[in-house]
Amino acid sequence: MRYISTRGSAELVDFEGALMTGLARDGGLYVPETWPTFSADDLRAMRGLSYPEIAFRVMKPFVSPCIPDEDFKKIIDESYATFVDHSVAPLSQLGPNLWLMELYHGPTLAFKDVAMQVLGRLYDYVLNKRDKRITVVGATSGDTGSAAIEAIRGRSRASIFIMHPNNRTSEVQRRQMTTVDANNVHNIAIEGTFDDCQNLLKAMFNDHDFRDEIKISGVNSINWARIMPQMVYYVAAAVSLGAPDRTINFTVPTGNFGDIFAGYAAKQIGLPIDKLVIASNLNDILTRVMNTGAHTLGEVHPTMSPSMDIQISSNFERLLFDLYDRDGKAIADLMNQLTETGTFTLGQAQREKALKLFTAQRVDEEQTLKTIEKVYQQSEKLIDPHTAVGVEAAWREQDAATDKSTPMVTLSTAHPAKFPDNVEKATGTRPPLPQHMLDLYDREERFTVLPNDLETVTTHIRKTLAAESQTV
Ligand SMILES: *Cc1c(COP(=O)(O)O)cnc(C)c1O
């Protein structure tokens, strides 16, 4: 499999190239040059297999020929052994033809573990082969940082530095990052906001000397290797609910458009998905573009589903590429327009094409709380605010559907105990942490508080790396 950039002028790369480069040199995102396809028989043959076995079959064409089967199987098995629930993505029923897919049974209690666990091991595998090291640097407002730390902890070929805004993450989120006891994990609390952290990160990536010196690498969802493992749970859920002999719908709480793009990818490889519902919180740029065609940047509104508080959904570019018949120049033009004017308009033909598969729903804060409450009353199940945005969107779609017999699966993206205050506010019940995290509040925290100053931070990273290499 080779990968092509959405902006058309970067060279094609193999899987290893896409993994190690992240963003293409022309500023675009890598997508598969062609979509491999699975026949109805191939899909039927996956019924009843274990999650790692399905994962191997679905992802194999995407990593071929870079990673031999036996090595890849080992990477997958180890990745999913870290999940408390070995089915990785269990379904639970909310109502007639209405399902939740629980993606939060991994080490950090959010769906990002499903891909990140694989990504960390893929990095190690390739770096071993090339006898190289990298330094992962990231900025986080919560979920991404802890998932990345869990993925990189103890890996022999990588160190990780995660910046979070000091005193501005939830305590659960901070402790999940700062209590990891591994000598290649380094937390930095920046005296500033999440935007300050992101600006520091951008400045480090733009400083070519620093970048080359520490062999910097990112972990955000523009990397194809983070999208790829997410296709698997769409396939696993669909075949267990009767695909390919029945169509399935999915609703996805959406921020950066990575998770739902994986659903689109699953459809391209042959999964009979009828509808993909984009569920947004108040940050509704995607709902607006679907409903009006105007892709216009707005302000970021902080909500109780913070992992979806985005201004721009980077992975939307991957969908645009297909909507514009893979015309890289057209995409480069749209993206330049967006940078220069803060807006572009999706063409009428392209919007109609998108609406054949996607619909979008915006869910406000009050509706989110009500949904948490209603689900608890109906089924005694506690759901987190991100999941609630999805469930409300799914209800609306089911109510409006003429044929209600197609199963609707809502992706449950975080464990309720990650956002205990709002869940308690809605239901009166405080969700307990799962067994393996009960001592989270007793574990020792390790982090360094630094001012919002580029030079102080880069000096700290250099010194810490030097000290780390002496202890190995
Ligand atoms: C990251 C995240 C999302 C959004 O996923 P995207 O791939 O960015 O669209 C939704 N819910 C939770 C809990 C997340 O951590």
The ligand as an SDF file (V2000), in Angstrom:
LIG
                    3D

 15 15  0  0  0  0  0  0  0  0999 V2000
  -10.7040   12.9470   20.9850 C   0  0  0  0  0  0  0  0  0  0  0  0
  -12.0740   12.6930   21.4990 C   0  0  0  0  0  0  0  0  0  0  0  0
  -13.2240   12.8800   20.6860 C   0  0  0  0  0  0  0  0  0  0  0  0
  -13.1560   13.4420   19.2870 C   0  0  0  0  0  0  0  0  0  0  0  0
  -12.5620   12.5490   18.3600 O   0  0  0  0  0  0  0  0  0  0  0  0
  -12.0190   13.0970   16.9560 P   0  0  0  0  0  0  0  0  0  0  0  0
  -11.3130   11.9410   16.3480 O   0  0  0  0  0  0  0  0  0  0  0  0
  -11.0820   14.2330   17.3000 O   0  0  0  0  0  0  0  0  0  0  0  0
  -13.1910   13.5520   16.1720 O   0  0  0  0  0  0  0  0  0  0  0  0
  -14.4620   12.5520   21.2330 C   0  0  0  0  0  0  0  0  0  0  0  0
  -14.5760   12.1200   22.4980 N   0  0  0  0  0  0  0  0  0  0  0  0
  -13.5040   11.9220   23.3010 C   0  0  0  0  0  0  0  0  0  0  0  0
  -13.7130   11.4550   24.6910 C   0  0  0  0  0  0  0  0  0  0  0  0
  -12.2120   12.2040   22.8320 C   0  0  0  0  0  0  0  0  0  0  0  0
  -11.1570   12.0190   23.6470 O   0  0  0  0  0  0  0  0  0  0  0  0
  1  2  1  0
  2  3  1  0
  2 14  2  0
  3  4  1  0
  3 10  2  0
  4  5  1  0
  5  6  1  0
  6  7  2  0
  6  8  1  0
  6  9  1  0
 10 11  1  0
 11 12  2  0
 12 13  1  0
 12 14  1  0
 14 15  1  0
M  END
$$$$
